[in-house]
Structures are given as structure tokens and as C-alpha cells.
Amino acid sequence: MNITPSALLAAADAAAGGQQFPPGALYVVATPIGNLADITLRAVHVLARADAVACEDTRVGAQLLRHLGLDKPLVALHAHNEQGASATVLARLAAGESVAYVSDAGTPAVSDPGAVLVAQAAAAGHRVIPVPGASSAVTALSVAGDTVGAGFRFVGFLPSRGGERRDALAACLGERSTQVLFEAPHRIEALAAALAEGAPERRVTLCRELTKQFETVATMAAAELPGWLAADANRVRGEFVLVLHALPAVVAEGLAPSALQTLEVLLRELPLKQAVALAAEISGAPRNALYQEALARRG
């Protein structure tokens, strides 16, 4: 079915037109992460009513507005100018205008600019109103099937530099809870290799190009990730969200004291993976239980 911009705007007005829209308010508007059909009617209505739209990238924002049949004054507000550009937005708010802020995709201020603007607007006494919608982190969690996790820790992109990156990844693997990571295509294979080395048995859900034509969702043990990516060149293309599944609770009493002592001694001298393998061989204790106990002790 073809829906024209005018029909979409009419539907948005019918759905949200009766709501209150206070003057001088900042609207933090979530936008689609790939599939344009995922925009909400409320988001369409707010963008239509706004006096101006602040954008992480005005080219991306203008394209979205054209798709909706809208033409609005645009303010560039991105990671490199957020402090200065926020003052421009605040001046508009002080004049009684309504301003919408959109990042390039998804929910602003979640691994995207927007937090500085929100903090400054709130500090100046302006209403800050969320308009919820797409979020790649939540979208990935919804299809991960993580039956152990209760809540999650949002990590986003790991640092790009070697030492900082290793430390950040080690911190993730030391957490027993669910972790959500973002990754770029040129680093996905390195991340997969690091996960396979550091936590081979941990479950990982890899989401590629969420909501787009070539969307891929695959869940496996971390040890399988490098081979899975290498099997098809297309699997390393696009943008990635990874869900590192939570670890099951470990009952240390289920392991013999001698096995725990052996593990402790080996962990002092050896990398985690090697220590677990040797402890399992020496003690005869289940490798999975030893591995989870080792993660808990290293964390």
C-alpha cells in the first residue's frame, strides 16, 4: 500500500493532534534505525509541529523530513559542536519555539549526541519531552533470547585504541550480566576473535543491519563467531549490535573444594581459558562450571 506524505501527516494529526504541545519545549525524537516504516505517528506529528529541527547531521535530517513531506529550519548539532549549538537551540526555546532533536538513527543520547543539549535545556527551565521509538540496543535484546539475563548493561562502542579497548572488553567479560555492544564493520572480526578467546562458551547474539533489507540475527557460542563471519563475506558488512548473554548463576558449592583450589592456583599463573582447561583435566570437574566460576573470580 502506498501512503502519501499528506495521508501520513493526516493520520499523525488524527492520532496525536489532541495532545498538549507546550511552547518552548525540546522534543527528543527517536527516528528509524533503518526501516522508514518504523517511525511513529507521534514522531511525525511532533516534527510537523516543530518550529525547527536540530539534527546530528542536517543532510540525514533533511532527507527524513522530505520523506515526510516536511520542510523545517535545521540546526546542526553533533558531537563536535554540541556545546555551542545547544546555545542556538536554547535561544529558540527561550523565544517560545518548539524544537525537535533527532540523531541520524534511533534514540538520541544513546551512543549519539543529545545529552548535553538535554541537560542544558533542563537547567534553563525548559520542558524536555521524550518521543520514544526505535533503539537498536533494545531491538537486539528483543530477539536475543537471553533467558538468563535480568536487565542489561549498555556498553555501545568500545574504545578504538589497543590498551583502552582491551581493558573495556575485559570489563565486559568480567560482568555476569547481559551486555549490549555496538561495532563497526572494519572491527567486527577483531571483536569476534577477542570474544572467542576471552569467553569461548558465552552465548552471543550478533545482529547485523537491523530492520534493513539484509538484516541478520544469529545466536551462538562466542567460540563460533570468527568462523561464522568468515563463512560469508557479506556477514562482515553493515552495522552491528552484539548482545553478550548473561552468565548463569554459579553455585560454588557444586564444585569440590579441591577443584576450586586447583582453579585458584592456576588462575594466578595462567590465562583464564588455559587455567580452566587444566583445572578441568586435573580435577575432573565440569569445564562449564569451572569457567563460570573463573569469570566470577576474575570479575
C-alpha positions in Angstrom: 0.0 0.0 0.0 1.3 3.5 -1.0 0.8 6.1 1.7 1.4 9.7 0.6 3.1 12.2 2.9 -0.2 14.1 3.2 -2.0 11.0 4.2 0.7 10.1 6.7 0.5 13.6 8.2 -3.3 13.4 8.4 -3.0 10.1 10.2 -0.4 11.5 12.6 -2.7 14.5 13.3 -5.6 12.3 14.0 -3.6 10.1 16.4 -1.7 12.8 18.3 -3.4 16.1 17.5 -5.3 16.2 20.7 -2.3 16.1 22.9 -0.7 19.1 24.6 2.3 20.7 23.0 3.7 23.4 25.4 5.6 26.2 23.8 9.3 26.5 24.4 9.7 22.7 24.7 12.5 20.5 23.5 11.3 17.2 21.9 13.8 14.4 21.9 12.6 12.3 18.9 13.5 8.7 18.1 13.8 8.0 14.4 14.0 4.7 12.4 17.3 2.8 12.6 16.9 1.6 9.0 13.3 0.8 8.0 11.5 4.2 7.5 8.2 2.5 8.2 9.2 2.2 11.8 8.7 5.9 12.5 5.8 6.6 15.0 2.8 8.7 14.2 3.6 10.8 17.3 7.1 11.4 15.9 5.7 12.5 12.6 3.2 14.9 14.3 5.9 16.4 16.5 8.2 17.0 13.6 5.3 18.6 11.7 4.5 21.0 14.6 8.1 21.9 15.5 9.3 25.4 14.7 12.8 24.0 14.0 14.6 20.6 13.9 18.1 20.2 15.4 19.9 17.3 13.7 23.1 15.3 14.3 23.6 15.6 10.5 21.4 18.1 8.7 21.7 16.1 5.4 20.2 13.0 7.1 17.6 15.1 8.9 16.6 16.8 5.7 16.2 13.5 3.9 13.9 12.2 6.7 11.8 15.4 6.6 11.5 15.2 2.7 10.2 11.7 3.1 7.5 13.0 5.4 6.7 15.9 3.1 8.1 18.5 5.6 10.4 21.5 5.3 11.7 22.9 8.5 14.6 25.2 9.6 17.5 22.9 10.5 20.2 23.3 13.2 23.3 21.2 13.1 24.0 19.7 16.5 26.6 16.9 16.6 29.3 15.5 18.8 31.9 18.2 17.8 29.7 21.3 18.2 27.1 20.2 20.8 28.1 22.8 23.4 27.9 25.8 21.0 24.9 24.6 19.0 23.0 23.9 22.2 23.1 27.7 22.8 21.4 28.3 19.5 18.6 25.8 20.4 18.2 27.3 23.8 17.7 30.8 22.3 14.9 29.4 20.2 13.3 27.7 23.2 13.6 31.0 25.2 11.7 32.7 22.4 8.8 30.2 22.8 9.6 28.0 19.9 9.3 24.2 19.9 12.4 22.4 18.8 12.7 18.7 17.9 16.1 17.0 18.1 16.9 13.9 16.0 20.1 11.9 15.7 21.0 10.1 12.5 19.1 7.0 13.6 17.4 5.6 16.7 17.1 7.3 20.0 19.2 10.5 20.7 21.7 10.5 23.5 22.1 6.7 23.4 25.6 6.4 21.9 24.6 9.5 19.9 24.7 13.3 20.7 21.9 14.9 22.6 22.8 14.5 26.3 24.4 17.9 26.5 21.5 19.6 24.8 19.0 17.9 27.1 21.0 18.8 30.3 21.3 22.5 29.2 17.6 22.8 28.2 16.5 21.3 31.5 18.9 23.5 33.5 17.4 26.6 31.7 14.0 25.6 32.9 12.6 24.3 29.6 10.4 21.2 29.2 12.2 18.2 27.7 9.8 15.8 26.2 10.8 12.3 25.0 9.2 10.9 21.9 10.1 7.2 22.1 10.7 4.9 19.2 13.4 2.8 17.6 16.5 1.8 19.5 19.0 -0.7 18.1 20.1 -1.8 21.6 16.5 -2.7 22.7 15.7 -4.1 19.2 18.7 -6.5 19.5 17.8 -7.5 23.1 14.2 -8.4 21.9 15.5 -11.1 19.6 18.5 -12.3 21.6 16.5 -14.9 23.6 18.7 -14.3 26.6 16.7 -16.4 29.1 19.2 -15.9 31.9 19.6 -12.1 31.9 17.6 -9.7 34.1 18.2 -6.2 32.9 21.3 -5.3 30.8 24.3 -3.0 30.7 24.6 -0.8 27.6 28.2 -0.6 26.5 27.9 0.9 23.0 31.2 1.2 21.0 34.3 0.0 22.7 37.3 2.4 22.6 39.3 2.1 19.4 42.8 2.2 20.9 44.5 -1.0 21.9 45.0 -0.8 25.6 41.8 1.0 26.3 39.9 -1.4 24.1 41.4 -4.5 25.8 40.5 -3.1 29.3 37.0 -2.2 28.2 36.4 -5.7 26.8 37.9 -7.3 29.9 35.4 -5.3 32.0 32.5 -6.6 29.8 33.6 -10.2 30.2 34.0 -9.8 33.9 30.4 -8.8 34.2 27.9 -11.7 34.6 25.0 -9.6 33.4 23.8 -9.1 29.8 26.0 -6.6 27.8 25.0 -4.7 24.6 27.8 -3.6 22.3 28.0 -1.8 19.0 30.6 -2.4 16.4 31.7 -1.1 13.1 32.3 -3.4 10.1 36.1 -2.8 10.0 36.5 -4.1 13.6 33.8 -6.8 13.8 36.3 -9.6 13.0 38.7 -8.5 15.7 36.0 -8.2 18.2 34.7 -11.7 17.4 38.3 -13.1 17.8 38.7 -11.4 21.1 35.3 -12.7 22.4 36.2 -16.2 21.2 39.5 -16.1 23.1 38.2 -14.4 26.2 34.8 -16.2 26.7 34.5 -19.1 24.2 31.5 -20.6 25.8 29.5 -17.5 26.4 26.4 -17.0 24.2 26.4 -14.1 21.8 23.7 -12.7 19.6 25.0 -10.9 16.6 22.6 -8.5 14.9 23.6 -7.0 11.5 21.7 -4.3 9.6 18.7 -4.4 11.9 15.4 -3.6 10.3 17.1 -3.2 6.8 16.8 -5.5 3.8 19.7 -7.7 4.7 19.0 -7.9 8.4 20.8 -10.9 10.1 20.3 -12.2 13.6 22.4 -15.2 14.7 23.0 -16.6 18.2 25.9 -18.9 19.0 28.8 -19.5 21.4 31.5 -16.9 21.1 33.9 -19.5 20.0 31.9 -20.0 16.8 31.8 -16.3 15.9 35.0 -16.0 13.9 34.2 -19.0 11.7 30.6 -17.9 11.2 31.8 -14.4 10.0 34.5 -16.0 7.7 32.0 -18.3 6.0 30.4 -15.4 4.0 32.0 -12.1 3.1 28.6 -10.4 3.4 28.5 -11.2 7.1 31.1 -8.5 7.9 29.2 -5.7 6.1 26.9 -3.2 7.7 26.5 -2.0 11.3 26.5 -4.5 14.2 24.9 -4.8 17.6 26.1 -7.7 19.8 24.3 -9.0 22.8 26.6 -10.8 25.2 24.3 -13.0 27.1 24.2 -13.1 30.9 26.0 -16.0 32.7 24.0 -18.4 34.7 24.4 -18.2 38.4 27.2 -20.4 39.7 26.8 -22.4 42.8 30.3 -22.7 44.0 29.3 -25.5 46.5 28.6 -27.6 43.4 32.3 -27.8 42.8 34.6 -29.9 45.0 36.9 -27.8 47.2 39.9 -29.5 45.6 38.7 -28.3 42.1 38.2 -24.8 43.4 41.7 -24.8 44.9 43.2 -26.1 41.7 41.4 -23.4 39.7 42.6 -20.7 42.1 46.2 -21.7 41.8 46.1 -21.9 38.1 44.4 -18.6 37.7 47.3 -16.9 39.4 49.7 -18.0 36.8 47.8 -18.7 33.5 45.3 -17.0 31.2 41.7 -17.8 32.1 40.9 -20.2 29.3 44.1 -22.2 29.8 43.6 -22.3 33.6 40.0 -23.6 33.2 41.1 -26.3 30.7 43.9 -27.6 33.0 41.7 -27.4 36.1 39.0 -29.5 34.4 41.6 -32.0 33.3 43.2 -32.3 36.7 40.1 -32.3 38.9 37.6 -33.9 36.6 35.1 -31.1 37.4 32.7 -29.8 34.7 34.5 -27.4 32.5 31.5 -25.1 32.1 31.1 -24.7 35.9 34.8 -24.1 36.3 34.7 -21.5 33.5 31.8 -19.6 35.1 33.5 -19.7 38.5 36.7 -18.4 36.9 34.9 -15.5 35.3 33.3 -14.6 38.6 36.7 -14.6 40.4 38.4 -12.6 37.7 35.5 -10.1 37.6 
